[in-house]
Each structure stands twice: as C-alpha cells, then as structure tokens.
Amino acid sequence: MVMGNDLSLTLRLLESNSTIEKKIRKAMAAELNKKFNSIGSGFRVQLGKALESWLMASPAILAIVNGPLKGDFGIPILNRLPKI
C-alpha cells in the first residue's frame, strides 16, 4: 500500500519517438477510414467539395492559376481541379 505523494513511476521506451509516432498515425488513419466508410458516400462528396474549395482558395494555387506563377511550371491552366 502506497501512502501520500511518494509514488514514482519510470517508463523505459523500447521504440524511438518516430516509430511510436508512425504507429499512432497509422492507427488513427485506420480508425478514421473506418468512420468515413461507415458514414457513407454523401459525406465523402461533401468533404471532396470542401477540400476543392480550400485548395482553390490557397495562395499557392491562386499564384499558379491567376498570379505571377501562371504557366511557369508547365502546368495547364485549369479553372477547376479534376474530379477525384
């Protein structure tokens, strides 16, 4: 039985921080994929439209499409991103 605040705990990690981070991200991605797949295609369509508008409003895309970088990279000028 431990009394008071004298409890001490030491952990020894067997893997590097980057390995642990990769495993956490992989597990999170798997869980999110399960959730998205169970919600249905309507949500994915809405998410796709939101992502398209966010991307098209980004400063980098605007500079390529309408600004000083227009045509500099050999990218055809598009009014909209292709459907995914």
C-alpha angles and dihedrals in degrees: 000000000000118000127197127350098313095109115126126187127191124189126196113203114217095194134050122260091250092052091050091047091051091051092048092049092047091051091047091050091051091051093047091048090052091050094046092048092050093049093060140232096295091071092047090053091051091046091049092052091048092049091049092052092046091050094045089051094051116113092235094055092042090053091052097043102037109002144063095307094055107143095350095121099045089253112146112245108253130187090204137017115256115263114264 
